[in-house]
């Protein structure tokens, strides 16, 4: 019914400090007031790097048996004691071609996700202190799939470039098969420009937005060269994920969809497409939303920032 965003630095994922939670609560209350939000229900997403996910294979069994089997099997994969985690799972549709005499699958494919209980409690506390009811908590990768990919079953890579981190996920038929994160984001680029040119962060941020990446053979400016140096770290991680995905014997990734506040870095889609030889574009999370046409220019500009939020809002609408 409404929308709004607030850019606010926070270490809430890594810190349980009272001051950190208070800052987020204050920001949420401000946003709710200014955007004229009328609901008290909240859906939130955990950053991909805080959540462990994997697809496991289990023999055919009842749903009741699955609960115990998934918990037992998860102990082999998750990096923390199972009692310290909130564990969730869902069945994955098997899209493997079957022979004519094979009518039913022999095994079940299960997507398991696990998040630290301490982090989940932090999010629940924030919701409560903000006067909100947490309806659901899921991963950013699933929310991005819902808003940016929809019914497309082809292998797709989503590269979510935030302020402090970049999340890379490969999804097939809407299921994230691989998730990776690196501590490189928009702020990394801004700081690199500031250091290389000996200027303040505010001016460096403006240079980043004005120059972007060079598309010609040779850049005459130091800014695109600095940006290119930082972006090369993201490209190396993308290549690593692509190679990891190929070793699983899956069909090739058909396209790369960009999200996050830094997705609109000038010439970034063209640069990635040329470097990786894969079709690349900025995702449009508003594609399945109805809005007044006069808002289109503004919504397109801020679209990448809303990709996760819109995916979360669509949770009860799109199965």
C-alpha positions as protocol buffer text, in pm:
chain_id: "A"
residue {
  index: 1
  type: UNK
  ca { x: 0 y: 0 z: 0 }
}
residue {
  index: 2
  type: UNK
  ca { x: 296 y: 230 z: 56 }
}
residue {
  index: 3
  type: UNK
  ca { x: 674 y: 232 z: 41 }
}
residue {
  index: 4
  type: UNK
  ca { x: 976 y: 401 z: 190 }
}
residue {
  index: 5
  type: UNK
  ca { x: 1340 y: 336 z: 270 }
}
residue {
  index: 6
  type: UNK
  ca { x: 1599 y: 452 z: 519 }
}
residue {
  index: 7
  type: UNK
  ca { x: 1971 y: 416 z: 464 }
}
residue {
  index: 8
  type: UNK
  ca { x: 2130 y: 358 z: 802 }
}
residue {
  index: 9
  type: UNK
  ca { x: 2460 y: 196 z: 889 }
}
residue {
  index: 10
  type: UNK
  ca { x: 2419 y: -82 z: 1144 }
}
residue {
  index: 11
  type: UNK
  ca { x: 2616 y: -372 z: 1288 }
}
residue {
  index: 12
  type: UNK
  ca { x: 2304 y: -547 z: 1416 }
}
residue {
  index: 13
  type: UNK
  ca { x: 2392 y: -873 z: 1239 }
}
residue {
  index: 14
  type: UNK
  ca { x: 2721 y: -905 z: 1426 }
}
residue {
  index: 15
  type: UNK
  ca { x: 2645 y: -713 z: 1745 }
}
residue {
  index: 16
  type: UNK
  ca { x: 2389 y: -771 z: 2019 }
}
residue {
  index: 17
  type: UNK
  ca { x: 2458 y: -432 z: 2175 }
}
residue {
  index: 18
  type: UNK
  ca { x: 2155 y: -251 z: 2315 }
}
residue {
  index: 19
  type: UNK
  ca { x: 2256 y: 65 z: 2129 }
}
residue {
  index: 20
  type: UNK
  ca { x: 2262 y: -119 z: 1795 }
}
residue {
  index: 21
  type: UNK
  ca { x: 1910 y: -257 z: 1843 }
}
residue {
  index: 22
  type: UNK
  ca { x: 1782 y: 80 z: 1967 }
}
residue {
  index: 23
  type: UNK
  ca { x: 1913 y: 254 z: 1653 }
}
residue {
  index: 24
  type: UNK
  ca { x: 1732 y: 7 z: 1425 }
}
residue {
  index: 25
  type: UNK
  ca { x: 1409 y: 37 z: 1626 }
}
residue {
  index: 26
  type: UNK
  ca { x: 1424 y: 417 z: 1607 }
}
residue {
  index: 27
  type: UNK
  ca { x: 1485 y: 400 z: 1232 }
}
residue {
  index: 28
  type: UNK
  ca { x: 1194 y: 160 z: 1179 }
}
residue {
  index: 29
  type: UNK
  ca { x: 955 y: 375 z: 1381 }
}
residue {
  index: 30
  type: UNK
  ca { x: 1060 y: 684 z: 1183 }
}
residue {
  index: 31
  type: UNK
  ca { x: 1012 y: 504 z: 852 }
}
residue {
  index: 32
  type: UNK
  ca { x: 672 y: 367 z: 953 }
}
residue {
  index: 33
  type: UNK
  ca { x: 556 y: 715 z: 1050 }
}
residue {
  index: 34
  type: UNK
  ca { x: 689 y: 898 z: 745 }
}
residue {
  index: 35
  type: UNK
  ca { x: 565 y: 636 z: 495 }
}
residue {
  index: 36
  type: UNK
  ca { x: 220 y: 624 z: 663 }
}
residue {
  index: 37
  type: UNK
  ca { x: 238 y: 249 z: 720 }
}
residue {
  index: 38
  type: UNK
  ca { x: -88 y: 116 z: 863 }
}
residue {
  index: 39
  type: UNK
  ca { x: -7 y: -253 z: 917 }
}
residue {
  index: 40
  type: UNK
  ca { x: 161 y: -394 z: 1226 }
}
residue {
  index: 41
  type: UNK
  ca { x: 268 y: -717 z: 1052 }
}
residue {
  index: 42
  type: UNK
  ca { x: 630 y: -756 z: 949 }
}
residue {
  index: 43
  type: UNK
  ca { x: 826 y: -993 z: 728 }
}
residue {
  index: 44
  type: UNK
  ca { x: 1205 y: -970 z: 738 }
}
residue {
  index: 45
  type: UNK
  ca { x: 1503 y: -1126 z: 563 }
}
residue {
  index: 46
  type: UNK
  ca { x: 1829 y: -1250 z: 708 }
}
residue {
  index: 47
  type: UNK
  ca { x: 2144 y: -1165 z: 508 }
}
residue {
  index: 48
  type: UNK
  ca { x: 2259 y: -1462 z: 305 }
}
residue {
  index: 49
  type: UNK
  ca { x: 2599 y: -1479 z: 474 }
}
residue {
  index: 50
  type: UNK
  ca { x: 2433 y: -1538 z: 814 }
}
residue {
  index: 51
  type: UNK
  ca { x: 2231 y: -1838 z: 699 }
}
residue {
  index: 52
  type: UNK
  ca { x: 2351 y: -2185 z: 608 }
}
residue {
  index: 53
  type: UNK
  ca { x: 2160 y: -2357 z: 328 }
}
residue {
  index: 54
  type: UNK
  ca { x: 2203 y: -2683 z: 143 }
}
residue {
  index: 55
  type: UNK
  ca { x: 2006 y: -2933 z: -61 }
}
residue {
  index: 56
  type: UNK
  ca { x: 2011 y: -3288 z: 75 }
}
residue {
  index: 57
  type: UNK
  ca { x: 1874 y: -3614 z: -61 }
}
residue {
  index: 58
  type: UNK
  ca { x: 1664 y: -3846 z: 156 }
}
residue {
  index: 59
  type: UNK
  ca { x: 1474 y: -4173 z: 92 }
}
residue {
  index: 60
  type: UNK
  ca { x: 1097 y: -4160 z: 44 }
}
residue {
  index: 61
  type: UNK
  ca { x: 921 y: -4124 z: 381 }
}
residue {
  index: 62
  type: UNK
  ca { x: 625 y: -3959 z: 548 }
}
residue {
  index: 63
  type: UNK
  ca { x: 631 y: -3591 z: 644 }
}
residue {
  index: 64
  type: UNK
  ca { x: 642 y: -3681 z: 1013 }
}
residue {
  index: 65
  type: UNK
  ca { x: 948 y: -3900 z: 952 }
}
residue {
  index: 66
  type: UNK
  ca { x: 1106 y: -3620 z: 747 }
}
residue {
  index: 67
  type: UNK
  ca { x: 1114 y: -3384 z: 1044 }
}
residue {
  index: 68
  type: UNK
  ca { x: 1339 y: -3619 z: 1240 }
}
residue {
  index: 69
  type: UNK
  ca { x: 1543 y: -3723 z: 935 }
}
residue {
  index: 70
  type: UNK
  ca { x: 1616 y: -3366 z: 825 }
}
residue {
  index: 71
  type: UNK
  ca { x: 1731 y: -3271 z: 1175 }
}
residue {
  index: 72
  type: UNK
  ca { x: 1958 y: -3574 z: 1193 }
}
residue {
  index: 73
  type: UNK
  ca { x: 2102 y: -3518 z: 845 }
}
residue {
  index: 74
  type: UNK
  ca { x: 2153 y: -3144 z: 907 }
}
residue {
  index: 75
  type: UNK
  ca { x: 2400 y: -3224 z: 1186 }
}
residue {
  index: 76
  type: UNK
  ca { x: 2643 y: -3343 z: 918 }
}
residue {
  index: 77
  type: UNK
  ca { x: 2634 y: -3014 z: 726 }
}
residue {
  index: 78
  type: UNK
  ca { x: 2571 y: -2717 z: 954 }
}
residue {
  index: 79
  type: UNK
  ca { x: 2878 y: -2548 z: 1107 }
}
residue {
  index: 80
  type: UNK
  ca { x: 2725 y: -2497 z: 1454 }
}
residue {
  index: 81
  type: UNK
  ca { x: 2563 y: -2730 z: 1709 }
}
residue {
  index: 82
  type: UNK
  ca { x: 2208 y: -2804 z: 1595 }
}
residue {
  index: 83
  type: UNK
  ca { x: 2066 y: -2687 z: 1931 }
}
residue {
  index: 84
  type: UNK
  ca { x: 2202 y: -2336 z: 1863 }
}
residue {
  index: 85
  type: UNK
  ca { x: 2020 y: -2308 z: 1530 }
}
residue {
  index: 86
  type: UNK
  ca { x: 1670 y: -2246 z: 1400 }
}
residue {
  index: 87
  type: UNK
  ca { x: 1625 y: -2513 z: 1133 }
}
residue {
  index: 88
  type: UNK
  ca { x: 1378 y: -2492 z: 846 }
}
residue {
  index: 89
  type: UNK
  ca { x: 1326 y: -2711 z: 541 }
}
residue {
  index: 90
  type: UNK
  ca { x: 1109 y: -2757 z: 236 }
}
residue {
  index: 91
  type: UNK
  ca { x: 1077 y: -3018 z: -37 }
}
residue {
  index: 92
  type: UNK
  ca { x: 1233 y: -2934 z: -372 }
}
residue {
  index: 93
  type: UNK
  ca { x: 1053 y: -3033 z: -689 }
}
residue {
  index: 94
  type: UNK
  ca { x: 1260 y: -3281 z: -887 }
}
residue {
  index: 95
  type: UNK
  ca { x: 1309 y: -3152 z: -1242 }
}
residue {
  index: 96
  type: UNK
  ca { x: 1547 y: -3427 z: -1352 }
}
residue {
  index: 97
  type: UNK
  ca { x: 1427 y: -3595 z: -1675 }
}
residue {
  index: 98
  type: UNK
  ca { x: 1295 y: -3945 z: -1606 }
}
residue {
  index: 99
  type: UNK
  ca { x: 1284 y: -4250 z: -1828 }
}
residue {
  index: 100
  type: UNK
  ca { x: 947 y: -4390 z: -1936 }
}
residue {
  index: 101
  type: UNK
  ca { x: 962 y: -4675 z: -1683 }
}
residue {
  index: 102
  type: UNK
  ca { x: 1051 y: -4444 z: -1392 }
}
residue {
  index: 103
  type: UNK
  ca { x: 723 y: -4291 z: -1278 }
}
residue {
  index: 104
  type: UNK
  ca { x: 812 y: -4185 z: -925 }
}
residue {
  index: 105
  type: UNK
  ca { x: 1137 y: -4046 z: -779 }
}
residue {
  index: 106
  type: UNK
  ca { x: 1342 y: -4277 z: -560 }
}
residue {
  index: 107
  type: UNK
  ca { x: 1459 y: -3997 z: -330 }
}
residue {
  index: 108
  type: UNK
  ca { x: 1335 y: -3669 z: -189 }
}
residue {
  index: 109
  type: UNK
  ca { x: 1534 y: -3349 z: -239 }
}
residue {
  index: 110
  type: UNK
  ca { x: 1512 y: -3120 z: 61 }
}
residue {
  index: 111
  type: UNK
  ca { x: 1631 y: -2760 z: 94 }
}
residue {
  index: 112
  type: UNK
  ca { x: 1745 y: -2700 z: 451 }
}
residue {
  index: 113
  type: UNK
  ca { x: 1821 y: -2358 z: 598 }
}
residue {
  index: 114
  type: UNK
  ca { x: 1967 y: -2289 z: 939 }
}
residue {
  index: 115
  type: UNK
  ca { x: 2020 y: -1960 z: 1121 }
}
residue {
  index: 116
  type: UNK
  ca { x: 2169 y: -1889 z: 1465 }
}
residue {
  index: 117
  type: UNK
  ca { x: 1900 y: -1867 z: 1734 }
}
residue {
  index: 118
  type: UNK
  ca { x: 2073 y: -1561 z: 1878 }
}
residue {
  index: 119
  type: UNK
  ca { x: 2036 y: -1372 z: 1549 }
}
residue {
  index: 120
  type: UNK
  ca { x: 1673 y: -1476 z: 1502 }
}
residue {
  index: 121
  type: UNK
  ca { x: 1597 y: -1358 z: 1858 }
}
residue {
  index: 122
  type: UNK
  ca { x: 1762 y: -1023 z: 1776 }
}
residue {
  index: 123
  type: UNK
  ca { x: 1525 y: -974 z: 1482 }
}
residue {
  index: 124
  type: UNK
  ca { x: 1225 y: -1077 z: 1692 }
}
residue {
  index: 125
  type: UNK
  ca { x: 1324 y: -832 z: 1966 }
}
residue {
  index: 126
  type: UNK
  ca { x: 1354 y: -551 z: 1712 }
}
residue {
  index: 127
  type: UNK
  ca { x: 1008 y: -627 z: 1575 }
}
residue {
  index: 128
  type: UNK
  ca { x: 855 y: -636 z: 1923 }
}
residue {
  index: 129
  type: UNK
  ca { x: 1025 y: -313 z: 2034 }
}
residue {
  index: 130
  type: UNK
  ca { x: 903 y: -146 z: 1713 }
}
residue {
  index: 131
  type: UNK
  ca { x: 544 y: -245 z: 1786 }
}
residue {
  index: 132
  type: UNK
  ca { x: 539 y: -499 z: 1502 }
}
residue {
  index: 133
  type: UNK
  ca { x: 440 y: -863 z: 1478 }
}
residue {
  index: 134
  type: UNK
  ca { x: 700 y: -1077 z: 1299 }
}
residue {
  index: 135
  type: UNK
  ca { x: 496 y: -1296 z: 1062 }
}
residue {
  index: 136
  type: UNK
  ca { x: 789 y: -1463 z: 891 }
}
residue {
  index: 137
  type: UNK
  ca { x: 1166 y: -1458 z: 865 }
}
residue {
  index: 138
  type: UNK
  ca { x: 1340 y: -1596 z: 557 }
}
residue {
  index: 139
  type: UNK
  ca { x: 1659 y: -1554 z: 354 }
}
residue {
  index: 140
  type: UNK
  ca { x: 1734 y: -1268 z: 118 }
}
residue {
  index: 141
  type: UNK
  ca { x: 1800 y: -1514 z: -165 }
}
residue {
  index: 142
  type: UNK
  ca { x: 1443 y: -1647 z: -157 }
}
residue {
  index: 143
  type: UNK
  ca { x: 1299 y: -1295 z: -147 }
}
residue {
  index: 144
  type: UNK
  ca { x: 1514 y: -1186 z: -442 }
}
residue {
  index: 145
  type: UNK
  ca { x: 1404 y: -1490 z: -642 }
}
residue {
  index: 146
  type: UNK
  ca { x: 1041 y: -1400 z: -584 }
}
residue {
  index: 147
  type: UNK
  ca { x: 1073 y: -1036 z: -693 }
}
residue {
  index: 148
  type: UNK
  ca { x: 1329 y: -1064 z: -974 }
}
residue {
  index: 149
  type: UNK
  ca { x: 1284 y: -1408 z: -1131 }
}
residue {
  index: 150
  type: UNK
  ca { x: 925 y: -1516 z: -1075 }
}
residue {
  index: 151
  type: UNK
  ca { x: 818 y: -1815 z: -1284 }
}
residue {
  index: 152
  type: UNK
  ca { x: 1143 y: -1837 z: -1484 }
}
residue {
  index: 153
  type: UNK
  ca { x: 1279 y: -2189 z: -1432 }
}
residue {
  index: 154
  type: UNK
  ca { x: 1605 y: -2133 z: -1622 }
}
residue {
  index: 155
  type: UNK
  ca { x: 1934 y: -2121 z: -1426 }
}
residue {
  index: 156
  type: UNK
  ca { x: 1984 y: -1760 z: -1313 }
}
residue {
  index: 157
  type: UNK
  ca { x: 2251 y: -1587 z: -1108 }
}
residue {
  index: 158
  type: UNK
  ca { x: 2151 y: -1300 z: -880 }
}
residue {
  index: 159
  type: UNK
  ca { x: 2428 y: -1060 z: -776 }
}
residue {
  index: 160
  type: UNK
  ca { x: 2308 y: -839 z: -491 }
}
residue {
  index: 161
  type: UNK
  ca { x: 2560 y: -555 z: -440 }
}
residue {
  index: 162
  type: UNK
  ca { x: 2488 y: -383 z: -112 }
}
residue {
  index: 163
  type: UNK
  ca { x: 2678 y: -118 z: 78 }
}
residue {
  index: 164
  type: UNK
  ca { x: 2911 y: -349 z: 270 }
}
residue {
  index: 165
  type: UNK
  ca { x: 2875 y: -691 z: 104 }
}
residue {
  index: 166
  type: UNK
  ca { x: 2790 y: -862 z: -223 }
}
residue {
  index: 167
  type: UNK
  ca { x: 2573 y: -1175 z: -221 }
}
residue {
  index: 168
  type: UNK
  ca { x: 2587 y: -1413 z: -517 }
}
residue {
  index: 169
  type: UNK
  ca { x: 2330 y: -1687 z: -565 }
}
residue {
  index: 170
  type: UNK
  ca { x: 2259 y: -1935 z: -844 }
}
residue {
  index: 171
  type: UNK
  ca { x: 1896 y: -2043 z: -862 }
}
residue {
  index: 172
  type: UNK
  ca { x: 1741 y: -2320 z: -1069 }
}
residue {
  index: 173
  type: UNK
  ca { x: 1362 y: -2348 z: -1082 }
}
residue {
  index: 174
  type: UNK
  ca { x: 1342 y: -2092 z: -802 }
}
residue {
  index: 175
  type: UNK
  ca { x: 1568 y: -2286 z: -564 }
}
residue {
  index: 176
  type: UNK
  ca { x: 1904 y: -2139 z: -453 }
}
residue {
  index: 177
  type: UNK
  ca { x: 2161 y: -2409 z: -523 }
}
residue {
  index: 178
  type: UNK
  ca { x: 2466 y: -2198 z: -432 }
}
residue {
  index: 179
  type: UNK
  ca { x: 2500 y: -1895 z: -204 }
}
residue {
  index: 180
  type: UNK
  ca { x: 2821 y: -1697 z: -154 }
}
residue {
  index: 181
  type: UNK
  ca { x: 2903 y: -1362 z: 7 }
}
residue {
  index: 182
  type: UNK
  ca { x: 3208 y: -1137 z: 3 }
}
residue {
  index: 183
  type: UNK
  ca { x: 3283 y: -828 z: 211 }
}
residue {
  index: 184
  type: UNK
  ca { x: 3297 y: -599 z: -93 }
}
residue {
  index: 185
  type: UNK
  ca { x: 3023 y: -350 z: -174 }
}
residue {
  index: 186
  type: UNK
  ca { x: 2942 y: 7 z: -266 }
}
residue {
  index: 187
  type: UNK
  ca { x: 3120 y: 147 z: 38 }
}
residue {
  index: 188
  type: UNK
  ca { x: 3438 y: -39 z: -62 }
}
residue {
  index: 189
  type: UNK
  ca { x: 3436 y: 141 z: -398 }
}
residue {
  index: 190
  type: UNK
  ca { x: 3375 y: 482 z: -237 }
}
residue {
  index: 191
  type: UNK
  ca { x: 3656 y: 436 z: 15 }
}
residue {
  index: 192
  type: UNK
  ca { x: 3898 y: 323 z: -258 }
}
residue {
  index: 193
  type: UNK
  ca { x: 3824 y: 634 z: -464 }
}
residue {
  index: 194
  type: UNK
  ca { x: 3867 y: 857 z: -159 }
}
residue {
  index: 195
  type: UNK
  ca { x: 4204 y: 701 z: -76 }
}
residue {
  index: 196
  type: UNK
  ca { x: 4340 y: 699 z: -430 }
}
residue {
  index: 197
  type: UNK
  ca { x: 4245 y: 1063 z: -493 }
}
residue {
  index: 198
  type: UNK
  ca { x: 4292 y: 1191 z: -136 }
}
residue {
  index: 199
  type: UNK
  ca { x: 3939 y: 1333 z: -115 }
}
residue {
  index: 200
  type: UNK
  ca { x: 3657 y: 1300 z: 139 }
}
residue {
  index: 201
  type: UNK
  ca { x: 3399 y: 1021 z: 122 }
}
residue {
  index: 202
  type: UNK
  ca { x: 3113 y: 1249 z: 16 }
}
residue {
  index: 203
  type: UNK
  ca { x: 3301 y: 1372 z: -289 }
}
residue {
  index: 204
  type: UNK
  ca { x: 3423 y: 1019 z: -366 }
}
residue {
  index: 205
  type: UNK
  ca { x: 3062 y: 895 z: -359 }
}
residue {
  index: 206
  type: UNK
  ca { x: 2963 y: 1162 z: -610 }
}
residue {
  index: 207
  type: UNK
  ca { x: 3255 y: 1072 z: -837 }
}
residue {
  index: 208
  type: UNK
  ca { x: 3150 y: 707 z: -822 }
}
residue {
  index: 209
  type: UNK
  ca { x: 2797 y: 794 z: -933 }
}
residue {
  index: 210
  type: UNK
  ca { x: 2913 y: 1032 z: -1208 }
}
residue {
  index: 211
  type: UNK
  ca { x: 3189 y: 824 z: -1366 }
}
residue {
  index: 212
  type: UNK
  ca { x: 3102 y: 458 z: -1311 }
}
residue {
  index: 213
  type: UNK
  ca { x: 3296 y: 204 z: -1514 }
}
residue {
  index: 214
  type: UNK
  ca { x: 3468 y: 287 z: -1841 }
}
residue {
  index: 215
  type: UNK
  ca { x: 3332 y: 108 z: -2147 }
}
residue {
  index: 216
  type: UNK
  ca { x: 3595 y: 232 z: -2392 }
}
residue {
  index: 217
  type: UNK
  ca { x: 3932 y: 72 z: -2454 }
}
residue {
  index: 218
  type: UNK
  ca { x: 4119 y: 305 z: -2221 }
}
residue {
  index: 219
  type: UNK
  ca { x: 3996 y: 528 z: -1940 }
}
residue {
  index: 220
  type: UNK
  ca { x: 4150 y: 871 z: -1904 }
}
residue {
  index: 221
  type: UNK
  ca { x: 4019 y: 908 z: -1550 }
}
residue {
  index: 222
  type: UNK
  ca { x: 4149 y: 753 z: -1231 }
}
residue {
  index: 223
  type: UNK
  ca { x: 3796 y: 697 z: -1098 }
}
residue {
  index: 224
  type: UNK
  ca { x: 3685 y: 424 z: -1345 }
}
residue {
  index: 225
  type: UNK
  ca { x: 4022 y: 250 z: -1299 }
}
residue {
  index: 226
  type: UNK
  ca { x: 3975 y: 245 z: -921 }
}
residue {
  index: 227
  type: UNK
  ca { x: 3618 y: 119 z: -956 }
}
residue {
  index: 228
  type: UNK
  ca { x: 3733 y: -148 z: -1200 }
}
residue {
  index: 229
  type: UNK
  ca { x: 3996 y: -267 z: -950 }
}
residue {
  index: 230
  type: UNK
  ca { x: 3732 y: -317 z: -677 }
}
residue {
  index: 231
  type: UNK
  ca { x: 3475 y: -468 z: -913 }
}
residue {
  index: 232
  type: UNK
  ca { x: 3738 y: -724 z: -1019 }
}
residue {
  index: 233
  type: UNK
  ca { x: 3702 y: -883 z: -672 }
}
residue {
  index: 234
  type: UNK
  ca { x: 3330 y: -930 z: -734 }
}
residue {
  index: 235
  type: UNK
  ca { x: 3397 y: -1068 z: -1083 }
}
residue {
  index: 236
  type: UNK
  ca { x: 3647 y: -1319 z: -945 }
}
residue {
  index: 237
  type: UNK
  ca { x: 3387 y: -1440 z: -694 }
}
residue {
  index: 238
  type: UNK
  ca { x: 3124 y: -1466 z: -971 }
}
residue {
  index: 239
  type: UNK
  ca { x: 3365 y: -1680 z: -1174 }
}
residue {
  index: 240
  type: UNK
  ca { x: 3431 y: -1900 z: -872 }
}
residue {
  index: 241
  type: UNK
  ca { x: 3057 y: -1954 z: -818 }
}
residue {
  index: 242
  type: UNK
  ca { x: 3003 y: -2028 z: -1189 }
}
residue {
  index: 243
  type: UNK
  ca { x: 3282 y: -2288 z: -1183 }
}
residue {
  index: 244
  type: UNK
  ca { x: 3143 y: -2440 z: -863 }
}
residue {
  index: 245
  type: UNK
  ca { x: 2800 y: -2458 z: -1023 }
}
residue {
  index: 246
  type: UNK
  ca { x: 2935 y: -2623 z: -1341 }
}
residue {
  index: 247
  type: UNK
  ca { x: 3096 y: -2903 z: -1137 }
}
residue {
  index: 248
  type: UNK
  ca { x: 2745 y: -3006 z: -1028 }
}
residue {
  index: 249
  type: UNK
  ca { x: 2658 y: -3102 z: -1386 }
}
residue {
  index: 250
  type: UNK
  ca { x: 2379 y: -2844 z: -1411 }
}
residue {
  index: 251
  type: UNK
  ca { x: 2275 y: -2659 z: -1731 }
}
residue {
  index: 252
  type: UNK
  ca { x: 2464 y: -2331 z: -1785 }
}
residue {
  index: 253
  type: UNK
  ca { x: 2356 y: -2006 z: -1621 }
}
residue {
  index: 254
  type: UNK
  ca { x: 2155 y: -1810 z: -1879 }
}
residue {
  index: 255
  type: UNK
  ca { x: 2166 y: -1461 z: -1727 }
}
residue {
  index: 256
  type: UNK
  ca { x: 2288 y: -1248 z: -1439 }
}
residue {
  index: 257
  type: UNK
  ca { x: 2038 y: -1024 z: -1260 }
}
residue {
  index: 258
  type: UNK
  ca { x: 2176 y: -734 z: -1056 }
}
residue {
  index: 259
  type: UNK
  ca { x: 2018 y: -601 z: -736 }
}
residue {
  index: 260
  type: UNK
  ca { x: 2118 y: -384 z: -441 }
}
residue {
  index: 261
  type: UNK
  ca { x: 2189 y: -13 z: -410 }
}
residue {
  index: 262
  type: UNK
  ca { x: 2511 y: -35 z: -616 }
}
residue {
  index: 263
  type: UNK
  ca { x: 2348 y: -217 z: -909 }
}
residue {
  index: 264
  type: UNK
  ca { x: 2295 y: 117 z: -1084 }
}
residue {
  index: 265
  type: UNK
  ca { x: 2668 y: 189 z: -1100 }
}
residue {
  index: 266
  type: UNK
  ca { x: 2713 y: 349 z: -1441 }
}
residue {
  index: 267
  type: UNK
  ca { x: 2798 y: 91 z: -1714 }
}
residue {
  index: 268
  type: UNK
  ca { x: 2812 y: -199 z: -1464 }
}
residue {
  index: 269
  type: UNK
  ca { x: 2573 y: -436 z: -1654 }
}
residue {
  index: 270
  type: UNK
  ca { x: 2756 y: -375 z: -1984 }
}
residue {
  index: 271
  type: UNK
  ca { x: 3093 y: -424 z: -1815 }
}
residue {
  index: 272
  type: UNK
  ca { x: 2994 y: -755 z: -1653 }
}
residue {
  index: 273
  type: UNK
  ca { x: 2829 y: -883 z: -1970 }
}
residue {
  index: 274
  type: UNK
  ca { x: 3140 y: -809 z: -2175 }
}
residue {
  index: 275
  type: UNK
  ca { x: 3377 y: -957 z: -1915 }
}
residue {
  index: 276
  type: UNK
  ca { x: 3178 y: -1273 z: -1837 }
}
residue {
  index: 277
  type: UNK
  ca { x: 3002 y: -1326 z: -2172 }
}
residue {
  index: 278
  type: UNK
  ca { x: 2667 y: -1374 z: -1996 }
}
residue {
  index: 279
  type: UNK
  ca { x: 2360 y: -1157 z: -2049 }
}
residue {
  index: 280
  type: UNK
  ca { x: 2348 y: -912 z: -1756 }
}
residue {
  index: 281
  type: UNK
  ca { x: 2087 y: -655 z: -1652 }
}
residue {
  index: 282
  type: UNK
  ca { x: 1951 y: -470 z: -1350 }
}
residue {
  index: 283
  type: UNK
  ca { x: 1647 y: -649 z: -1210 }
}
residue {
  index: 284
  type: UNK
  ca { x: 1311 y: -474 z: -1189 }
}
residue {
  index: 285
  type: UNK
  ca { x: 1133 y: -572 z: -866 }
}
residue {
  index: 286
  type: UNK
  ca { x: 836 y: -349 z: -958 }
}
residue {
  index: 287
  type: UNK
  ca { x: 754 y: -561 z: -1266 }
}
residue {
  index: 288
  type: UNK
  ca { x: 476 y: -748 z: -1082 }
}
residue {
  index: 289
  type: UNK
  ca { x: 353 y: -448 z: -882 }
}
residue {
  index: 290
  type: UNK
  ca { x: 77 y: -204 z: -977 }
}
residue {
  index: 291
  type: UNK
  ca { x: 162 y: 164 z: -927 }
}
residue {
  index: 292
  type: UNK
  ca { x: 73 y: 507 z: -1070 }
}
residue {
  index: 293
  type: UNK
  ca { x: 263 y: 567 z: -1395 }
}
residue {
  index: 294
  type: UNK
  ca { x: 380 y: 909 z: -1277 }
}
residue {
  index: 295
  type: UNK
  ca { x: 585 y: 732 z: -1008 }
}
residue {
  index: 296
  type: UNK
  ca { x: 772 y: 517 z: -1260 }
}
residue {
  index: 297
  type: UNK
  ca { x: 1088 y: 734 z: -1295 }
}
residue {
  index: 298
  type: UNK
  ca { x: 1133 y: 752 z: -917 }
}
residue {
  index: 299
  type: UNK
  ca { x: 1056 y: 384 z: -861 }
}
residue {
  index: 300
  type: UNK
  ca { x: 1295 y: 270 z: -1135 }
}
residue {
  index: 301
  type: UNK
  ca { x: 1575 y: 472 z: -977 }
}
residue {
  index: 302
  type: UNK
  ca { x: 1532 y: 316 z: -633 }
}
residue {
  index: 303
  type: UNK
  ca { x: 1421 y: -27 z: -757 }
}
residue {
  index: 304
  type: UNK
  ca { x: 1738 y: -225 z: -672 }
}
residue {
  index: 305
  type: UNK
  ca { x: 1715 y: -110 z: -309 }
}
residue {
  index: 306
  type: UNK
  ca { x: 1363 y: -257 z: -286 }
}
residue {
  index: 307
  type: UNK
  ca { x: 1427 y: -597 z: -444 }
}
residue {
  index: 308
  type: UNK
  ca { x: 1440 y: -785 z: -111 }
}
residue {
  index: 309
  type: UNK
  ca { x: 1154 y: -590 z: 49 }
}
residue {
  index: 310
  type: UNK
  ca { x: 920 y: -644 z: -249 }
}
residue {
  index: 311
  type: UNK
  ca { x: 1008 y: -1015 z: -253 }
}
residue {
  index: 312
  type: UNK
  ca { x: 913 y: -1035 z: 113 }
}
residue {
  index: 313
  type: UNK
  ca { x: 585 y: -849 z: 51 }
}
residue {
  index: 314
  type: UNK
  ca { x: 500 y: -1098 z: -225 }
}
residue {
  index: 315
  type: UNK
  ca { x: 548 y: -1398 z: 5 }
}
residue {
  index: 316
  type: UNK
  ca { x: 178 y: -1457 z: 75 }
}
residue {
  index: 317
  type: UNK
  ca { x: 74 y: -1366 z: -281 }
}
residue {
  index: 318
  type: UNK
  ca { x: 311 y: -1580 z: -489 }
}
residue {
  index: 319
  type: UNK
  ca { x: 356 y: -1945 z: -395 }
}
